[in-house]
Amino acid sequence: MGSELVVDLRTLPLASLDDFWDAVSRPCGLPDWFGRNLDAWWDVVETRGVSETVDAHDRLVVRARAAGLFAPGEPDGARLSALFADTTRARLDLEPDPAA
């Protein structure tokens, strides 16, 4: 198994995609010109060449709670989760929401 970049967002309130982009920007080394949309995120995690930080690892692992953005029935969270499911170089680990 190769190296993993683990970004732990479990303690952060993620209510929207904007919250997600804000939370991953620094630990993933995203440039100021990063597009903050799902196509741009695909380029970061699968196509590569956007972030030297992500590119230096074989896999990106994002850990988050199944709440807010990732709560059941949230369409933006479902689309982002589906993107993670389709990529070969990134993984989304969702932890059950302790408040549920």
C-alpha positions in Angstrom: 0.0 0.0 0.0 1.3 3.5 -0.9 1.3 6.7 1.0 -2.0 8.3 2.1 -2.7 11.9 2.8 -5.4 11.9 5.5 -7.6 15.0 5.9 -9.7 14.7 9.0 -12.8 17.0 8.9 -14.8 15.2 11.6 -14.6 18.1 14.1 -15.6 20.7 11.5 -19.2 21.8 10.8 -19.7 21.1 7.1 -23.1 22.4 6.0 -22.3 23.2 2.4 -19.9 22.6 -0.4 -18.3 26.0 0.3 -17.6 24.7 3.9 -16.0 21.6 2.4 -13.8 23.6 0.0 -12.7 25.9 2.8 -11.9 22.9 5.0 -9.8 21.0 2.4 -8.0 23.9 0.7 -5.1 24.3 3.2 -4.4 20.6 4.0 -4.7 19.6 0.3 -2.5 22.5 -0.8 -5.1 23.8 -3.2 -4.0 26.9 -5.2 -5.9 30.2 -5.1 -7.2 29.5 -8.6 -8.9 26.2 -7.6 -12.4 26.1 -9.1 -14.3 25.1 -6.0 -16.6 22.8 -7.9 -16.9 19.0 -8.5 -15.1 19.1 -11.8 -12.2 20.9 -10.3 -12.1 18.5 -7.3 -12.0 15.5 -9.8 -9.0 17.1 -11.4 -7.3 17.3 -7.9 -8.0 13.8 -6.8 -8.0 11.8 -10.0 -6.5 13.6 -12.9 -3.8 15.2 -10.7 -1.5 18.1 -11.5 -3.4 20.7 -9.5 -1.9 20.2 -6.0 1.7 19.2 -5.3 0.5 18.1 -1.8 -2.1 15.7 -3.1 0.2 14.5 -6.0 2.9 13.6 -3.5 0.6 10.8 -2.1 -0.9 7.7 -3.7 -4.3 8.3 -2.2 -6.2 11.1 -0.5 -8.4 10.0 2.4 -11.0 12.5 3.7 -12.7 11.7 7.0 -16.0 13.4 7.8 -19.2 12.9 9.8 -22.4 11.8 8.1 -24.0 15.1 9.1 -24.6 18.5 7.5 -23.3 18.3 3.9 -23.0 14.5 4.2 -26.4 13.9 6.0 -28.7 11.4 4.2 -30.8 13.2 1.6 -28.4 16.1 1.1 -28.0 16.4 -2.7 -24.6 18.2 -2.8 -23.2 15.7 -0.3 -24.5 12.8 -2.3 -22.9 14.2 -5.5 -19.6 14.7 -3.7 -19.8 11.2 -2.2 -20.5 9.7 -5.6 -17.4 11.5 -7.0 -15.3 9.9 -4.3 -16.8 6.5 -5.1 -15.8 6.9 -8.7 -12.2 7.9 -8.1 -9.3 5.4 -7.8 -7.0 7.8 -5.9 -9.3 9.1 -3.2 -11.6 7.8 -0.5 -14.3 9.4 1.7 -14.7 7.8 5.1 -18.0 8.9 6.7 -18.4 8.3 10.4 -21.9 8.1 11.9 -23.2 11.4 13.3 -23.0 11.0 17.1 -26.0 13.4 17.5 -28.2 11.2 15.4 
